Amino acid sequence: MTNNQPPTPIKPGDLLRVIAPSGALKEKEVFEQGVAIWRERGYRIELDANVELRYGYLGGTDQQRRQALSSAWNDPECKAILCARGGYGSTRLLESWQWKGDKPKWLIGFSDITALLWSLAKVGIPSLHAPVLTTLAQEPDWSIQRLFDSVEGSPLAPLEGKGWGGGKATGMLLAGNLTVATHVLGTLHQPSLEGVILALEDVAEAPYRLDRLLTQWRMMGALRGVKGIALGRFSRCEPSPGSWSAEEVLGDRLSDLNIPIISNLPFGHEGVNAALPVGVPVTLDGDIGKVWFHAEALRP
């Protein structure tokens, strides 16, 4: 299934389904706060039974989590899918998975959900890199509004960070967690990286591990066709004494690519996580440190 248009915008009153495609739900209070934010907006929220399941560190067996995703995706009444949390496990669902149906819908999440977002991008379906339900309540009001604007078809304000130079580039935005995205490389679910603007973040990875991940990208040639890079927050990526910082590693591994790069953008773990539509065109200016989202990108 391929689709060149974003899913139909949703509106208050629509039914949204909640699934846990990755880790088992632990943070019940903040999860309920996240659900309440969507309900206060006027949406009908239905929790899949797998949200309460636990199978080791997973939110149910692969079969249970895959069934939850399939049920939500194929339910004609369901207009968007909200991921309960990240953790680990969504990549396991892709071992025997195909996106079916002719009416795609918004799938919303980040962190481990990157695997699903990138799998959707592989078949040409936009999705949303944005807070999961266990992190939504910690977002500032403007970020929550940006999330709603993204899926309701409203224009998005540009984001600003620290420009590294390199001029301007336009391409399809492919956003995700660096570690999870690296483990999608070379699989059947890896989207094309040719002509994309790559947006990356990570959490709790030592700088040498970030180095190892980015070196794999370089050795695979995965960065050759990338037109620009947008870097978000690399939280708790602390160096050992005398080592390089995460920022120094990113500079060392990326600054020789001769493409526009921006860092310090407001997305990622443990801080503001501004919604980023995946699979839609954006323009990145590395000289002034700004990313624009095309006004028509979120309208089918």
C-alpha positions, 0 to 999 in steps of 0.5 A: 500500500502506498499513499502520497497524501497525509491521513485525513485530519481528525476533529473533536468527536472522533474516536481514537484508539490507544494501544501499547505496541512497545513496553508494558505500561508502568506510569499509570498516573501520567498515562491517565493525565495524557488520556484526559488531555485528548478527552478534554479536547473533545475526542472519544478515547478507547483503550485496547485491552493490551494496554493493561497487559504485561509480557516481561518488559513488553505490553503483551506478547508479539501476537497480542500487540500486533493484533492491537495494532491491526485492530486499530488500523483496520477499524473504520470508526477509529480515526487515529492511533495513540501510543501509550508509551515507548520502551522497547518492542515495536520493531518485533511487530514488524517481523511479519507485518504489512500495512493494509487498507486504503484509508490510512490514519494518524499514528502518534508516538516517538522513541521506540515508536520510531520503528512504526513511523519509519515503516509507514514512511516506507509505504508512503504514509505520513505519521506523527513523531510526537508525545506518547500518552505517558509524556503528554502531560509534561508538555507546555501548552504550545507543544500540546496545541502543536500536536492538535494542530498537526493532526487537525490540519492546521499550519505549524509554526517553524522551529528554531535551533542552532544553525551549523551552516550549510545553506538551505534544503527541502525534503521529506522529513524523517524523524525518529530516535537514533538508536531505534532508527539505526536498527531499522537500517537494512531491513525491509521496513527501512524507508528511502533516505534519498533526499530526506531531511533527517531529524534525530534524538536520543536518550541515555546513550553514552557519547561513544555509543552515539559515535558507534551508531553514526559510524554505522550510518556512515559505513553503510552509506546511509547518509549519502543521499540525506539533504539536511539534518535536524538534531533534537535533544540528546538527554542524559547522554553524559560523557565519562571524565575526559571523554567527548560530549554528545555534542562533540561526537555529533559535530565530529561525525556529521559536520563533514557531510556538507549539508545544512544541519541544525541542532538544539531543536525542541524535540526528544526525551525529557523536555519539550517534544514538539510534534514533527510530521513524518513523511511530509516536506519541510525546508531546513536553513542551516545558516539561520537555524530554522525549520519550516513546515509546508502549509499544505503538508498536513492537508490531503 
